[in-house]
Amino acid sequence: MQIYLVGGAVRDKLLDIPVKDRDWVVVGATVPEMLALGYQQVGKDFPVFLHPQSKEEYALARTERKTGSGYTGFSVHAAPDVSLEEDLLRRDLTINAMAEDSAGNLIDPYQGRRDIHERILRHVSPAFGEDPLRVLRVARFAARFAHLGFSVAPETLELMRGLVATGEMGHLVSERVWQEMQRALAEKSPAVFFQTLRDCGALADILPELNNLFGVPQPATYHPEIDTGIHCLMALEQAAALSLDPAVRFAALTHDVGKALTPREKWPTHTRHEVLGAALIEALCERLRVPVNFRELAKLVCLHHTACHRAERHDAGELLTILEQLDAFRRPERFEQVLLACEADARGRTGLEERTYPQAALLQKALKLAAAVDIQASIKSGLRGADIGAELGRQRLLSIQQGLALND
């Protein structure tokens, strides 16, 4: 029995970045031998075990053979005669197909260290093209390591295009697609994930609502970049700079999806794109089984980003209406998420990346003024039922008017 550290831990050590998780491959062992040593078996499709003390994952060396469609259409062979090199050969990228023995020696049969040095994401073998999930994984790694200068090898991108052309992407289950997308949204350069999917043709299958925005023009006065798809990726870049929250990033990415529904004869204006977009977001979130917090935030940003951008032109009544529509009094944390996504939208435009967003400060001040209203005295004086809500609204409006010196 020989045990090797494999995959991301070896890669990240060579990249000199913190190692988060450690995975191990066991060569020359059987399931009974692992169980006898106290390992707990957890793998359903192939033998994976938890170490009795560290609880890290140990998998028996294995090979795979394509037997059907999708990322689950494989038969797995795990046996003592499977070599380390055979196990590494089934992995996706060369930088993930390295191992380290107990003495710290690097085993690198597929030139992963070279590709780390050259900052290349390259497939290990032609078997890469058998698994549609690997298209999403490569795009995610591109998003993770773009800031270090990594890019996808041309021959790997070509394999990805070929895989997309077979229709295999359609066999991915929604939950797995969202899992990869959510992880990508948390990476350092999330926009690279979606751009990579577009480059290989997969974006049309994975997120057609975004893909359909490319080529849709917007008024150059407000959008020097003109193209709506480019703008949404720029907004995502700005959201990544403003917030680590994947939900904020998702909202920034999807805020303008309704513009794809504008009739061509109406271009470059997009009347009612906010309402149209909210319906599209609801549909895509239902399709991908997107969590409720992502869904609700994205719809709010889509519906109200234009109103937030115009905050400085609003009177006190209109500001109060925005706060109420955003449920800012009950959900102040989500209100802050909305403002971050709106700021990302405002800055996600060519030449305007460094602009300030005073609308956020104005809306925050309006909320503070309105939330400071104490209605208890009115209730004690005998106010009841609907009259309480009406009086609360009146006092909140007055507070905003006086605090911001606005007139209705």
C-alpha positions as CSV (number, residue, x, y, z in Angstrom):
1,M,0.0,0.0,0.0
2,Q,1.3,3.4,-1.0
3,I,-0.4,6.7,-0.2
4,Y,0.1,9.9,-2.2
5,L,-1.1,13.5,-1.7
6,V,-2.8,14.5,-5.0
7,G,-4.6,17.2,-6.9
8,G,-5.2,20.7,-5.6
9,A,-3.0,20.5,-2.5
10,V,0.0,19.7,-4.7
11,R,-0.9,22.4,-7.2
12,D,-1.5,25.1,-4.6
13,K,1.8,24.2,-2.9
14,L,3.7,24.8,-6.1
15,L,1.8,28.0,-6.7
16,D,2.7,29.1,-3.1
17,I,-0.9,29.8,-2.1
18,P,-2.6,28.4,1.0
19,V,-3.7,24.8,0.8
20,K,-7.3,24.5,1.9
21,D,-8.1,20.8,1.5
22,R,-5.9,17.7,1.1
23,D,-6.9,14.7,-0.9
24,W,-5.1,11.4,-1.0
25,V,-4.9,8.4,-3.4
26,V,-4.1,4.9,-2.1
27,V,-2.3,2.6,-4.5
28,G,-2.2,-1.2,-3.9
29,A,-5.0,-1.5,-1.4
30,T,-8.4,-3.1,-1.2
31,V,-11.7,-2.0,0.4
32,P,-11.4,-4.7,3.2
33,E,-7.8,-3.5,4.0
34,M,-8.9,0.1,4.3
35,L,-11.8,-0.8,6.6
36,A,-9.5,-3.0,8.7
37,L,-7.3,0.1,9.2
38,G,-10.2,2.1,10.6
39,Y,-11.1,4.1,7.5
40,Q,-14.8,4.9,7.0
41,Q,-16.1,4.3,3.5
42,V,-18.2,7.2,2.1
43,G,-18.0,6.8,-1.7
44,K,-21.1,5.5,-3.4
45,D,-19.8,5.1,-7.0
46,F,-16.2,4.3,-6.1
47,P,-14.2,3.6,-3.0
48,V,-13.6,6.8,-1.0
49,F,-12.8,6.7,2.7
50,L,-12.4,9.2,5.6
51,H,-9.2,8.9,7.6
52,P,-10.1,7.8,11.2
53,Q,-8.4,10.8,12.7
54,S,-8.0,13.6,10.2
55,K,-11.3,12.9,8.3
56,E,-9.5,13.8,5.1
57,E,-10.6,11.9,2.0
58,Y,-8.6,8.8,0.8
59,A,-9.6,7.3,-2.5
60,L,-8.4,4.0,-4.0
61,A,-6.6,4.5,-7.3
62,R,-9.1,4.1,-10.1
63,T,-9.7,4.3,-13.9
64,E,-12.8,5.3,-15.7
65,R,-14.5,4.2,-19.0
66,K,-17.2,6.2,-20.8
67,T,-20.4,4.2,-20.9
68,G,-23.2,6.7,-21.3
69,S,-24.2,10.4,-21.6
70,G,-23.3,13.1,-19.1
71,Y,-20.9,13.4,-16.3
72,T,-22.3,10.3,-14.6
73,G,-22.0,8.1,-17.6
74,F,-18.8,6.3,-16.5
75,S,-17.9,2.9,-15.2
76,V,-15.2,3.0,-12.5
77,H,-12.5,0.4,-11.9
78,A,-10.7,0.5,-8.6
79,A,-8.3,-2.3,-7.8
80,P,-4.8,-2.8,-6.3
81,D,-3.3,-3.1,-9.8
82,V,-4.3,0.4,-10.8
83,S,-1.1,2.5,-10.9
84,L,-0.8,6.1,-9.7
85,E,-0.1,7.2,-13.3
86,E,-3.3,5.6,-14.5
87,D,-5.3,7.3,-11.7
88,L,-3.7,10.7,-12.6
89,L,-4.4,10.2,-16.3
90,R,-8.2,10.4,-15.7
91,R,-8.0,13.9,-14.2
92,D,-9.1,17.0,-16.0
93,L,-6.1,19.4,-16.1
94,T,-2.3,18.7,-15.9
95,I,-2.0,21.1,-12.9
96,N,-4.5,18.9,-11.1
97,A,-2.7,15.6,-12.1
98,M,0.3,15.8,-9.9
99,A,1.1,13.8,-6.7
100,E,3.5,13.9,-3.8
101,D,4.9,10.9,-2.0
102,S,5.5,10.6,1.7
103,A,9.0,11.9,1.3
104,G,7.8,15.1,-0.4
105,N,8.9,14.0,-3.9
106,L,6.8,15.3,-6.8
107,I,5.3,12.8,-9.2
108,D,4.4,14.7,-12.4
109,P,3.9,12.4,-15.4
110,Y,1.8,14.8,-17.4
111,Q,3.9,18.0,-17.0
112,G,1.7,19.9,-14.6
113,R,4.6,21.8,-13.1
114,R,5.6,23.0,-16.6
115,D,2.1,24.3,-17.2
116,I,2.1,26.0,-13.8
117,H,5.3,27.8,-14.8
118,E,3.8,28.7,-18.2
119,R,0.4,29.6,-16.6
120,I,-1.6,27.3,-18.8
121,L,-4.7,25.3,-18.1
122,R,-4.3,22.2,-20.3
123,H,-6.2,18.9,-20.4
124,V,-4.4,15.7,-19.4
125,S,-5.7,13.4,-22.2
126,P,-8.4,13.3,-24.9
127,A,-10.7,11.6,-22.4
128,F,-11.3,15.2,-21.1
129,G,-13.9,15.5,-23.9
130,E,-16.0,12.7,-22.5
131,D,-17.2,14.7,-19.4
132,P,-19.3,17.9,-19.9
133,L,-18.8,18.9,-16.3
134,R,-15.2,19.5,-17.1
135,V,-16.2,22.5,-19.3
136,L,-17.5,24.2,-16.2
137,R,-14.6,23.1,-14.1
138,V,-12.0,24.6,-16.6
139,A,-14.0,27.8,-16.7
140,R,-14.0,27.9,-12.9
141,F,-10.3,27.3,-12.7
142,A,-9.8,30.1,-15.3
143,A,-11.8,32.4,-13.0
144,R,-9.7,31.3,-10.0
145,F,-6.3,31.7,-11.5
146,A,-6.8,34.6,-14.0
147,H,-5.2,37.1,-11.6
148,L,-2.1,34.9,-11.7
149,G,-1.9,35.0,-15.5
150,F,-3.4,31.6,-16.3
151,S,-5.3,31.1,-19.5
152,V,-6.9,28.1,-21.2
153,A,-4.7,26.3,-23.7
154,P,-6.0,26.6,-27.3
155,E,-6.1,22.9,-27.8
156,T,-8.1,22.5,-24.6
157,L,-10.5,25.2,-25.6
158,E,-11.0,23.4,-28.9
159,L,-11.8,20.2,-27.0
160,M,-14.4,22.1,-25.0
161,R,-16.0,23.5,-28.2
162,G,-16.2,19.9,-29.6
163,L,-17.8,18.7,-26.4
164,V,-20.4,21.5,-26.5
165,A,-21.1,20.7,-30.2
166,T,-22.1,17.1,-29.2
167,G,-24.9,18.4,-27.1
168,E,-23.4,16.8,-24.0
169,M,-23.9,20.0,-21.9
170,G,-27.7,19.2,-22.0
171,H,-27.1,16.1,-19.9
172,L,-25.8,18.1,-16.9
173,V,-28.3,18.3,-14.0
174,S,-29.3,21.8,-12.9
175,E,-28.1,21.4,-9.4
176,R,-24.6,20.5,-10.5
177,V,-24.5,23.5,-13.0
178,W,-25.5,25.9,-10.2
179,Q,-23.0,24.4,-7.9
180,E,-20.2,25.1,-10.3
181,M,-21.6,28.6,-11.1
182,Q,-21.9,29.5,-7.4
183,R,-18.4,28.4,-6.8
184,A,-17.2,30.4,-9.8
185,L,-19.1,33.5,-8.5
186,A,-17.0,33.3,-5.4
187,E,-13.7,33.2,-7.3
188,K,-11.3,36.2,-7.7
189,S,-12.3,36.8,-11.3
190,P,-15.8,35.5,-11.8
191,A,-16.4,37.2,-15.1
192,V,-13.7,35.0,-16.6
193,F,-15.9,32.0,-15.9
194,F,-18.7,33.3,-18.1
195,Q,-16.4,34.7,-20.7
196,T,-14.7,31.2,-21.0
197,L,-18.1,29.5,-21.4
198,R,-18.9,32.0,-24.1
199,D,-15.6,31.4,-25.8
200,C,-16.3,27.7,-26.1
201,G,-20.0,28.1,-26.9
202,A,-21.3,26.6,-23.7
203,L,-22.8,29.9,-22.3
204,A,-25.8,29.4,-24.7
205,D,-26.5,26.1,-23.1
206,I,-25.7,27.0,-19.5
207,L,-27.0,30.6,-19.2
208,P,-28.8,31.6,-22.4
209,E,-30.3,34.7,-20.6
210,L,-26.8,36.1,-20.4
211,N,-25.6,34.8,-23.8
212,N,-28.5,36.6,-25.5
213,L,-27.3,40.0,-24.3
214,F,-24.2,39.9,-26.5
215,G,-24.8,42.0,-29.6
216,V,-27.7,44.0,-28.0
217,P,-26.8,47.7,-28.0
218,Q,-27.4,50.3,-25.3
219,P,-27.3,54.2,-25.6
220,A,-23.6,55.2,-25.9
221,T,-24.3,58.2,-23.7
222,Y,-24.8,56.0,-20.7
223,H,-23.0,52.9,-21.9
224,P,-19.8,53.7,-23.8
225,E,-19.1,50.0,-24.1
226,I,-22.5,49.8,-25.9
227,D,-22.8,46.0,-25.9
228,T,-25.1,44.8,-23.1
229,G,-23.4,41.4,-22.6
230,I,-20.0,43.2,-22.2
231,H,-21.6,45.6,-19.7
232,C,-23.0,42.8,-17.6
233,L,-19.5,41.1,-17.4
234,M,-18.0,44.5,-16.5
235,A,-20.7,45.0,-13.8
236,L,-19.7,41.5,-12.4
237,E,-16.0,42.6,-12.4
238,Q,-17.0,45.7,-10.4
239,A,-19.1,43.6,-8.0
240,A,-16.2,41.3,-7.4
241,A,-14.1,44.4,-6.5
242,L,-16.8,45.7,-4.2
243,S,-18.0,42.6,-2.4
244,L,-17.0,39.0,-1.7
245,D,-20.7,38.0,-1.6
246,P,-21.6,35.7,-4.5
247,A,-25.3,36.8,-4.3
248,V,-24.3,40.4,-4.9
249,R,-22.2,39.3,-7.8
250,F,-25.0,37.2,-9.3
251,A,-27.4,40.2,-9.0
252,A,-24.9,42.5,-10.8
253,L,-24.5,39.9,-13.5
254,T,-28.2,39.4,-14.2
255,H,-29.6,42.9,-13.6
256,D,-30.0,43.7,-17.3
257,V,-31.2,40.4,-18.8
258,G,-34.5,41.9,-19.8
259,K,-32.8,43.9,-22.5
260,A,-32.5,40.8,-24.6
261,L,-36.3,40.9,-25.0
262,T,-36.4,44.4,-26.4
263,P,-37.6,44.4,-30.1
264,R,-34.7,45.2,-32.5
265,E,-36.6,48.2,-33.9
266,K,-36.6,49.8,-30.4
267,W,-32.8,49.5,-29.9
268,P,-30.8,51.0,-28.3
269,T,-33.5,52.0,-25.8
270,H,-34.9,49.4,-23.5
271,T,-38.3,50.4,-22.0
272,R,-39.6,48.2,-19.2
273,H,-36.5,46.0,-19.3
274,E,-36.6,45.9,-15.5
275,V,-40.0,44.1,-15.3
276,L,-39.1,41.9,-18.3
277,G,-35.8,41.0,-16.7
278,A,-37.4,40.0,-13.3
279,A,-39.5,37.4,-15.1
280,L,-36.4,36.0,-16.9
281,I,-34.5,35.8,-13.6
282,E,-37.4,34.0,-12.0
283,A,-37.4,31.5,-14.8
284,L,-33.6,30.9,-14.9
285,C,-33.5,30.6,-11.1
286,E,-36.2,28.0,-11.2
287,R,-34.4,26.1,-14.0
288,L,-31.1,26.0,-12.1
289,R,-32.6,25.6,-8.6
290,V,-31.0,28.8,-7.5
291,P,-31.3,29.4,-3.7
292,V,-33.9,31.8,-2.5
293,N,-31.5,34.5,-1.3
294,F,-29.8,34.7,-4.7
295,R,-33.1,34.8,-6.5
296,E,-34.8,37.5,-4.4
297,L,-31.8,39.8,-4.4
298,A,-31.3,39.4,-8.2
299,K,-35.0,40.2,-8.8
300,L,-34.9,43.3,-6.5
301,V,-31.8,44.7,-8.2
302,C,-33.3,44.0,-11.7
303,L,-36.6,45.7,-10.8
304,H,-35.2,48.8,-8.9
305,H,-31.6,49.5,-10.2
306,T,-32.8,52.3,-12.5
307,A,-34.8,54.0,-9.7
308,C,-31.7,53.7,-7.4
309,H,-29.5,55.3,-10.1
310,R,-32.0,58.3,-10.2
311,A,-32.1,58.7,-6.4
312,E,-30.7,62.3,-6.5
313,R,-33.6,63.3,-8.8
314,H,-36.2,61.9,-6.5
315,D,-38.3,63.8,-3.9
316,A,-38.8,62.5,-0.4
317,G,-41.9,60.5,-1.3
318,E,-40.2,58.7,-4.1
319,L,-37.2,57.9,-1.9
320,L,-39.6,56.5,0.7
321,T,-41.3,54.4,-1.9
322,I,-37.9,52.9,-3.0
323,L,-37.1,52.0,0.6
324,E,-40.5,50.4,1.0
325,Q,-40.3,48.4,-2.2
326,L,-36.9,47.2,-1.2
327,D,-38.2,46.2,2.2
328,A,-35.3,48.2,3.6
329,F,-36.8,48.7,7.1
330,R,-37.1,45.0,7.7
331,R,-34.2,43.8,5.6
332,P,-31.4,46.4,6.0
333,E,-28.7,43.9,5.2
334,R,-30.2,43.0,1.9
335,F,-30.8,46.7,1.2
336,E,-27.0,47.1,1.4
337,Q,-26.5,44.2,-1.0
338,V,-28.9,45.9,-3.5
339,L,-26.9,49.1,-3.2
340,L,-23.6,47.3,-3.9
341,A,-25.0,45.6,-7.0
342,C,-26.3,48.9,-8.2
343,E,-23.0,50.6,-7.7
344,A,-21.4,47.7,-9.6
345,D,-23.8,48.4,-12.5
346,A,-23.0,52.1,-12.5
347,R,-19.3,51.4,-12.5
348,G,-19.4,48.5,-15.0
349,R,-19.1,50.8,-18.0
350,T,-16.1,51.7,-20.2
351,G,-14.2,54.7,-18.7
352,L,-16.5,54.9,-15.7
353,E,-15.0,52.2,-13.6
354,E,-13.7,54.7,-10.9
355,R,-16.8,56.8,-10.7
356,T,-18.4,57.4,-7.3
357,Y,-21.9,56.4,-6.5
358,P,-23.4,59.1,-4.2
359,Q,-26.9,57.5,-4.7
360,A,-26.0,54.9,-2.2
361,A,-25.1,57.4,0.5
362,L,-28.4,59.3,-0.2
363,L,-30.5,56.2,0.1
364,Q,-28.7,55.1,3.2
365,K,-29.3,58.5,4.8
366,A,-33.0,58.4,3.8
367,L,-33.3,55.0,5.4
368,K,-31.6,56.2,8.6
369,L,-33.9,59.2,8.9
370,A,-37.0,57.2,8.2
371,A,-36.1,54.3,10.5
372,A,-35.5,56.7,13.4
373,V,-39.2,57.6,13.6
374,D,-40.8,56.4,16.8
375,I,-44.5,55.7,16.4
376,Q,-45.0,54.5,20.0
377,A,-46.3,57.9,21.2
378,S,-49.0,57.9,18.5
379,I,-50.0,54.4,19.5
380,K,-50.3,55.3,23.1
381,S,-52.5,58.2,22.2
382,G,-55.0,55.8,20.8
383,L,-54.1,55.3,17.2
384,R,-55.3,51.8,15.9
385,G,-55.2,49.5,12.9
386,A,-54.5,51.0,9.5
387,D,-54.2,54.5,11.0
388,I,-50.9,53.3,12.6
389,G,-49.4,52.5,9.2
390,A,-50.6,55.7,7.7
391,E,-49.2,57.8,10.5
392,L,-45.9,55.9,10.4
393,G,-45.6,56.7,6.6
394,R,-46.4,60.3,7.2
395,Q,-43.8,60.7,9.9
396,R,-41.2,58.9,7.9
397,L,-41.9,61.1,4.9
398,L,-41.6,64.2,7.1
399,S,-38.3,62.9,8.6
400,I,-36.8,62.4,5.1
401,Q,-38.0,65.8,4.0
402,Q,-36.5,67.6,7.0
403,G,-33.3,65.6,7.1
404,L,-32.5,66.0,3.5
405,A,-34.1,69.4,3.1
406,L,-36.3,68.1,0.3
407,N,-39.7,69.4,-0.8
408,D,-42.4,67.3,-2.4
